[in-house]
Amino acid sequence: YWKDKNGVLLGCNDQQAIDLGLKSRRDIVGKTDYDIVSKSIPEEERIQIAKTIEQADKEIMAEGKAKTIEEYIVRLDGTKSHYLSEKKPLLDSEG
């Protein structure tokens, strides 16, 4: 998946959409990490998961370097998963 600098999801591949329980990869567009974490878990946990992902993304953007991290996510169907994610900033001509 990929996001803009504000953490808004711009797209993902088909497998990511399936893993998240979305009907189509287009369904991720405009969502945030908070939106893709299952509503079946307590609100505090949902907020914490989203903040953890957001913080890691901000650090990677600030450092400007790729990083491999383990992410914990609760899919929309309530299934809990761990992902090993390779994240890197994608820059346009304006940085």
MDAnalysis code that builds the backbone (N, CA, C; Angstrom):
import MDAnalysis as mda
import numpy as np

u = mda.Universe.empty(285, n_residues=95, atom_resindex=np.repeat(np.arange(95), 3), trajectory=True)
u.add_TopologyAttr("name", ["N", "CA", "C"] * 95)
u.add_TopologyAttr("resid", np.arange(1, 96))
u.add_TopologyAttr("resname", ["TYR", "TRP", "LYS", "ASP", "LYS", "ASN", "GLY", "VAL", "LEU", "LEU", "GLY", "CYS", "ASN", "ASP", "GLN", "GLN", "ALA", "ILE", "ASP", "LEU", "GLY", "LEU", "LYS", "SER", "ARG", "ARG", "ASP", "ILE", "VAL", "GLY", "LYS", "THR", "ASP", "TYR", "ASP", "ILE", "VAL", "SER", "LYS", "SER", "ILE", "PRO", "GLU", "GLU", "GLU", "ARG", "ILE", "GLN", "ILE", "ALA", "LYS", "THR", "ILE", "GLU", "GLN", "ALA", "ASP", "LYS", "GLU", "ILE", "MET", "ALA", "GLU", "GLY", "LYS", "ALA", "LYS", "THR", "ILE", "GLU", "GLU", "TYR", "ILE", "VAL", "ARG", "LEU", "ASP", "GLY", "THR", "LYS", "SER", "HIS", "TYR", "LEU", "SER", "GLU", "LYS", "LYS", "PRO", "LEU", "LEU", "ASP", "SER", "GLU", "GLY"])
u.atoms.positions = np.array([
    [0.842, -1.179, 0.000],
    [0.000, 0.000, 0.000],
    [0.874, 1.223, 0.000],
    [0.295, 2.366, -0.352],
    [1.018, 3.627, -0.337],
    [0.087, 4.718, 0.163],
    [0.724, 5.721, 0.767],
    [-0.015, 6.816, 1.406],
    [0.594, 8.144, 1.008],
    [-0.181, 9.201, 1.239],
    [0.396, 10.530, 1.070],
    [1.095, 10.929, 2.367],
    [1.709, 12.096, 2.386],
    [2.478, 12.507, 3.564],
    [1.604, 12.753, 4.790],
    [0.283, 12.814, 4.613],
    [-0.637, 12.989, 5.736],
    [-1.194, 11.665, 6.246],
    [-0.730, 10.562, 5.678],
    [-1.170, 9.244, 6.133],
    [-2.463, 8.758, 5.502],
    [-2.925, 9.427, 4.461],
    [-4.139, 9.002, 3.765],
    [-3.741, 7.984, 2.695],
    [-4.408, 6.849, 2.721],
    [-4.082, 5.778, 1.779],
    [-4.500, 6.147, 0.366],
    [-3.580, 5.938, -0.569],
    [-3.809, 6.283, -1.971],
    [-4.042, 5.055, -2.837],
    [-3.655, 3.885, -2.337],
    [-3.829, 2.667, -3.113],
    [-3.156, 1.483, -2.454],
    [-3.445, 0.320, -2.986],
    [-2.814, -0.911, -2.521],
    [-2.942, -1.952, -3.621],
    [-2.245, -3.067, -3.452],
    [-2.385, -4.145, -4.427],
    [-3.565, -5.038, -4.039],
    [-3.892, -5.961, -4.926],
    [-5.050, -6.828, -4.698],
    [-4.905, -7.670, -3.434],
    [-3.703, -8.179, -3.165],
    [-3.512, -9.030, -1.994],
    [-3.718, -8.253, -0.705],
    [-3.255, -7.027, -0.645],
    [-3.466, -6.210, 0.554],
    [-4.954, -5.993, 0.785],
    [-5.697, -5.730, -0.273],
    [-7.146, -5.547, -0.139],
    [-7.802, -6.809, 0.412],
    [-7.399, -7.961, -0.103],
    [-7.936, -9.238, 0.386],
    [-7.589, -9.417, 1.853],
    [-6.326, -9.162, 2.206],
    [-5.878, -9.331, 3.595],
    [-6.656, -8.442, 4.554],
    [-7.060, -7.278, 4.089],
    [-7.792, -6.345, 4.938],
    [-9.300, -6.580, 4.913],
    [-9.744, -7.500, 4.069],
    [-11.173, -7.792, 3.997],
    [-11.956, -6.794, 3.170],
    [-11.277, -6.105, 2.269],
    [-11.943, -5.137, 1.398],
    [-12.461, -5.835, 0.146],
    [-13.503, -5.295, -0.449],
    [-14.077, -5.888, -1.658],
    [-13.194, -5.638, -2.874],
    [-12.503, -4.511, -2.877],
    [-11.673, -4.112, -4.009],
    [-10.492, -3.297, -3.490],
    [-9.416, -3.297, -4.241],
    [-8.267, -2.477, -3.839],
    [-8.602, -0.996, -3.882],
    [-9.601, -0.622, -4.660],
    [-10.021, 0.777, -4.722],
    [-10.694, 1.238, -3.425],
    [-11.177, 0.286, -2.636],
    [-11.874, 0.626, -1.390],
    [-10.955, 1.206, -0.320],
    [-9.657, 1.100, -0.520],
    [-8.716, 1.620, 0.474],
    [-8.449, 3.120, 0.279],
    [-8.701, 3.613, -0.925],
    [-8.393, 5.004, -1.267],
    [-9.171, 5.966, -0.363],
    [-8.422, 6.899, 0.248],
    [-9.014, 7.918, 1.109],
    [-9.113, 7.525, 2.566],
    [-8.775, 6.286, 2.881],
    [-8.853, 5.820, 4.265],
    [-7.540, 6.102, 4.994],
    [-7.592, 6.020, 6.316],
    [-6.393, 6.141, 7.147],
    [-6.158, 4.804, 7.835],
    [-5.058, 4.692, 8.549],
    [-4.788, 3.459, 9.298],
    [-5.934, 3.156, 10.257],
    [-6.451, 4.166, 10.890],
    [-7.562, 3.996, 11.824],
    [-8.759, 3.349, 11.122],
    [-9.034, 3.766, 9.900],
    [-10.188, 3.257, 9.153],
    [-10.071, 1.780, 8.788],
    [-8.835, 1.293, 8.642],
    [-8.682, -0.097, 8.195],
    [-8.453, -1.075, 9.346],
    [-8.436, -0.570, 10.565],
    [-8.361, -1.441, 11.735],
    [-9.794, -1.794, 12.128],
    [-10.020, -3.045, 12.446],
    [-11.360, -3.544, 12.743],
    [-12.080, -2.751, 13.827],
    [-13.342, -2.512, 13.596],
    [-14.189, -1.847, 14.597],
    [-14.650, -2.829, 15.668],
    [-14.269, -4.113, 15.509],
    [-14.699, -5.134, 16.469],
    [-13.857, -5.146, 17.745],
    [-12.786, -4.374, 17.780],
    [-11.927, -4.337, 18.968],
    [-12.216, -3.068, 19.763],
    [-11.803, -3.029, 21.016],
    [-12.036, -1.818, 21.814],
    [-11.420, -0.579, 21.158],
    [-12.108, 0.537, 21.293],
    [-11.691, 1.788, 20.658],
    [-10.266, 2.183, 21.025],
    [-9.880, 2.017, 22.296],
    [-8.522, 2.389, 22.717],
    [-7.469, 1.568, 21.960],
    [-7.746, 0.276, 21.766],
    [-6.806, -0.587, 21.036],
    [-6.737, -0.179, 19.569],
    [-7.886, 0.132, 19.004],
    [-7.935, 0.558, 17.596],
    [-7.108, 1.833, 17.395],
    [-7.280, 2.779, 18.288],
    [-6.537, 4.042, 18.211],
    [-5.039, 3.776, 18.368],
    [-4.657, 2.925, 19.310],
    [-3.247, 2.643, 19.563],
    [-2.576, 1.968, 18.367],
    [-3.255, 1.017, 17.757],
    [-2.697, 0.344, 16.579],
    [-2.454, 1.358, 15.467],
    [-3.446, 2.184, 15.200],
    [-3.320, 3.191, 14.145],
    [-2.204, 4.184, 14.452],
    [-2.096, 4.623, 15.704],
    [-1.039, 5.573, 16.083],
    [0.349, 4.952, 15.940],
    [0.477, 3.672, 16.278],
    [1.771, 2.995, 16.162],
    [2.230, 2.952, 14.703],
    [1.316, 2.601, 13.814],
    [1.640, 2.568, 12.384],
    [1.975, 3.971, 11.884],
    [1.164, 4.933, 12.269],
    [1.372, 6.323, 11.854],
    [2.735, 6.844, 12.316],
    [3.109, 6.537, 13.547],
    [4.385, 7.002, 14.088],
    [5.559, 6.408, 13.310],
    [5.475, 5.118, 13.011],
    [6.544, 4.473, 12.233],
    [6.665, 5.122, 10.859],
    [5.545, 5.406, 10.224],
    [5.568, 6.045, 8.906],
    [6.188, 7.437, 8.971],
    [5.854, 8.199, 9.999],
    [6.420, 9.540, 10.147],
    [7.934, 9.491, 10.341],
    [8.406, 8.515, 11.125],
    [9.848, 8.366, 11.336],
    [10.559, 8.031, 10.034],
    [9.973, 7.151, 9.251],
    [10.574, 6.760, 7.979],
    [10.620, 7.951, 7.022],
    [9.544, 8.729, 6.987],
    [9.543, 9.914, 6.121],
    [10.569, 10.934, 6.594],
    [10.699, 11.120, 7.898],
    [11.654, 12.093, 8.433],
    [13.093, 11.665, 8.160],
    [13.364, 10.356, 8.296],
    [14.719, 9.842, 8.068],
    [15.037, 9.730, 6.581],
    [14.010, 9.531, 5.763],
    [14.220, 9.413, 4.320],
    [14.873, 8.109, 3.901],
    [14.795, 7.091, 4.772],
    [15.428, 5.804, 4.466],
    [14.434, 4.669, 4.625],
    [14.664, 3.595, 3.862],
    [13.835, 2.396, 3.970],
    [14.064, 1.727, 5.317],
    [13.039, 1.048, 5.795],
    [13.119, 0.377, 7.080],
    [12.166, -0.822, 7.051],
    [12.589, -1.922, 7.646],
    [11.729, -3.086, 7.786],
    [11.204, -3.108, 9.210],
    [9.875, -3.179, 9.345],
    [9.267, -3.167, 10.667],
    [8.189, -4.244, 10.754],
    [7.919, -4.671, 11.978],
    [6.819, -5.591, 12.218],
    [5.604, -4.770, 12.609],
    [4.493, -5.046, 11.945],
    [3.264, -4.323, 12.231],
    [2.181, -5.296, 12.695],
    [1.434, -4.875, 13.675],
    [0.297, -5.636, 14.194],
    [-0.955, -4.966, 13.674],
    [-1.837, -5.742, 13.096],
    [-3.073, -5.184, 12.566],
    [-4.234, -6.118, 12.882],
    [-5.377, -5.538, 13.107],
    [-6.613, -6.300, 13.245],
    [-7.428, -5.985, 11.999],
    [-7.621, -6.995, 11.172],
    [-8.342, -6.808, 9.917],
    [-9.796, -6.422, 10.184],
    [-10.454, -5.950, 9.135],
    [-11.842, -5.532, 9.270],
    [-12.740, -6.660, 9.774],
    [-12.370, -7.933, 9.469],
    [-13.180, -9.061, 9.938],
    [-12.830, -9.485, 11.361],
    [-11.877, -8.783, 12.007],
    [-11.498, -9.074, 13.384],
    [-10.297, -9.991, 13.523],
    [-9.809, -10.552, 12.423],
    [-8.638, -11.428, 12.449],
    [-7.397, -10.617, 12.811],
    [-6.600, -11.142, 13.739],
    [-5.374, -10.454, 14.154],
    [-4.195, -11.025, 13.383],
    [-3.326, -10.142, 12.891],
    [-2.184, -10.553, 12.074],
    [-0.968, -9.703, 12.388],
    [0.187, -10.275, 12.116],
    [1.448, -9.547, 12.174],
    [2.024, -9.539, 10.766],
    [2.510, -8.393, 10.361],
    [3.123, -8.245, 9.048],
    [4.550, -7.769, 9.216],
    [5.414, -8.272, 8.382],
    [6.762, -7.747, 8.278],
    [6.738, -6.848, 7.052],
    [6.836, -5.562, 7.267],
    [6.673, -4.584, 6.193],
    [7.981, -3.885, 5.883],
    [8.264, -3.769, 4.603],
    [9.387, -2.963, 4.119],
    [8.772, -1.635, 3.718],
    [9.155, -0.585, 4.415],
    [8.596, 0.735, 4.140],
    [9.703, 1.669, 3.681],
    [9.336, 2.531, 2.744],
    [10.301, 3.520, 2.275],
    [9.558, 4.733, 1.751],
    [10.165, 5.882, 1.903],
    [9.526, 7.089, 1.376],
    [9.641, 7.124, -0.144],
    [8.571, 7.503, -0.796],
    [8.573, 7.690, -2.249],
    [8.469, 9.195, -2.478],
    [9.442, 9.732, -3.141],
    [9.515, 11.183, -3.298],
    [9.249, 11.609, -4.740],
    [8.554, 12.721, -4.890],
    [8.400, 13.297, -6.225],
    [9.517, 14.317, -6.444],
    [9.472, 15.034, -7.542],
    [10.549, 15.984, -7.858],
    [10.666, 17.119, -6.854],
    [9.621, 17.329, -6.066],
    [9.644, 18.368, -5.051],
    [9.971, 17.822, -3.668],
    [10.331, 16.553, -3.593],
    [10.704, 15.928, -2.328],
    [9.534, 15.394, -1.562],
])
